[in-house]
Amino acid sequence: MYPVLFNIGSFPVSSFGLLLALGIFFGGFTIWRIGRGYEFNAEKLLDLIFLTAGFGLITSRLVFVLLNLPIFDSIQKILFLNRYPGLSFWGGLYGGILALYWLCKRNKLNFYQIGDFAIVGFFLTAFFAEIGCLLGGCSIGIPGDFLGIEQAGAIGKRFPIQIAEALIFLFFFLKFWKSVLRFHVEGSLLAKGLMVLGFVKLFTEFFKTPQPTKVFNFEINLNYIFPVVAILIGLKLYYKVSKKTFRDDLAGFFRFFISSKAQGQLLVNIRKGCYNHWVNLRISLNRGKKRLFKLLNIRPNPENF
């Protein structure tokens, strides 16, 4: 669509690069705001954000280069990201987590707590990155006329899977934003976030043009393997921080199908949840109406005297 937005002299500014920069800025600002709410030292927090993001970008580039070695046959192509673009989503995520873990350990900080902050900001960064992918022509969807649009580097109309991923990431950003500001088990949001990223990427990969990598004379689509690794790491971390066991959860799952009491309790919880959401929606709409009237300087007339 619009791989290059404009040029500054002879330097092209790509849509993906600009939106990724915006995503890192707003994601980092989100992490900073959450950390300040928990009374973290602002200077240390900023150092963690910049170093983690920087290392994540480096590993993202390195993983992309390693998976596409035939293309990068010179050092110039590896270094000049603006002329030879390409970043790995999973390389950035895993590299960032490793960097954050090392930095937290070195500075004697709680990795689980800061990891919860980081995963919230990462969802917002991923939202901007997916919009940039749509404009720049990466993670191209499968051919199809249904909702199909022209995308850079692809022939014919393609399904805009990047928009779907962006909206999903935005939804989970808003959901995790609310959760991180409330009481939660430290590390649980990081674990759930990794599982969400894994499941989302694994599902949406079926709607993308396959990009197999040749490994020992075998063509393997690593975009199916990386998400599974994220899910497994998330599960391992979740059971570690929650003090639960997989066996207990599995037993509870099967117990649900044979216990009428458990089924009844689930229905009660669903009804309570729906009622609470409906009440919150009505309150939000009422507040929005009052703010709109106040903004427009409209005063309600009394009906009863």
Rosetta blueprint (number, residue, H / E / L):
1 M L
2 Y L
3 P L
4 V E
5 L E
6 F E
7 N E
8 I E
9 G L
10 S L
11 F E
12 P E
13 V E
14 S E
15 S H
16 F H
17 G H
18 L H
19 L H
20 L H
21 A H
22 L H
23 G H
24 I H
25 F H
26 F H
27 G H
28 G H
29 F H
30 T H
31 I H
32 W H
33 R H
34 I H
35 G H
36 R H
37 G H
38 Y L
39 E L
40 F L
41 N L
42 A H
43 E H
44 K H
45 L H
46 L H
47 D H
48 L H
49 I H
50 F H
51 L H
52 T H
53 A H
54 G H
55 F H
56 G H
57 L H
58 I H
59 T H
60 S H
61 R H
62 L H
63 V H
64 F H
65 V H
66 L H
67 L H
68 N L
69 L L
70 P L
71 I L
72 F L
73 D L
74 S L
75 I H
76 Q H
77 K H
78 I H
79 L H
80 F L
81 L L
82 N L
83 R L
84 Y L
85 P L
86 G L
87 L L
88 S L
89 F H
90 W H
91 G H
92 G H
93 L H
94 Y H
95 G H
96 G H
97 I H
98 L H
99 A H
100 L H
101 Y H
102 W H
103 L H
104 C H
105 K H
106 R H
107 N L
108 K L
109 L L
110 N L
111 F H
112 Y H
113 Q H
114 I H
115 G H
116 D H
117 F H
118 A H
119 I H
120 V H
121 G H
122 F H
123 F H
124 L H
125 T H
126 A H
127 F H
128 F H
129 A H
130 E H
131 I H
132 G H
133 C H
134 L H
135 L H
136 G H
137 G L
138 C L
139 S L
140 I L
141 G E
142 I L
143 P E
144 G L
145 D L
146 F L
147 L L
148 G L
149 I E
150 E E
151 Q L
152 A L
153 G L
154 A L
155 I L
156 G L
157 K E
158 R E
159 F L
160 P L
161 I H
162 Q H
163 I H
164 A H
165 E H
166 A H
167 L H
168 I H
169 F H
170 L H
171 F H
172 F H
173 F H
174 L H
175 K H
176 F H
177 W H
178 K H
179 S H
180 V H
181 L L
182 R L
183 F L
184 H L
185 V L
186 E L
187 G L
188 S H
189 L H
190 L H
191 A H
192 K H
193 G H
194 L H
195 M H
196 V H
197 L H
198 G H
199 F H
200 V H
201 K H
202 L H
203 F H
204 T H
205 E H
206 F H
207 F H
208 K E
209 T L
210 P L
211 Q L
212 P L
213 T E
214 K E
215 V E
216 F L
217 N L
218 F E
219 E E
220 I E
221 N L
222 L H
223 N H
224 Y H
225 I H
226 F H
227 P H
228 V H
229 V H
230 A H
231 I H
232 L H
233 I H
234 G H
235 L H
236 K H
237 L H
238 Y H
239 Y H
240 K H
241 V H
242 S H
243 K L
244 K L
245 T L
246 F H
247 R H
248 D H
249 D H
250 L H
251 A H
252 G H
253 F H
254 F H
255 R H
256 F H
257 F H
258 I H
259 S L
260 S H
261 K H
262 A H
263 Q H
264 G H
265 Q H
266 L H
267 L H
268 V H
269 N H
270 I H
271 R H
272 K H
273 G H
274 C H
275 Y H
276 N H
277 H H
278 W H
279 V H
280 N H
281 L H
282 R H
283 I H
284 S H
285 L H
286 N H
287 R H
288 G H
289 K H
290 K H
291 R H
292 L H
293 F H
294 K H
295 L H
296 L L
297 N L
298 I L
299 R L
300 P L
301 N L
302 P L
303 E L
304 N L
305 F L
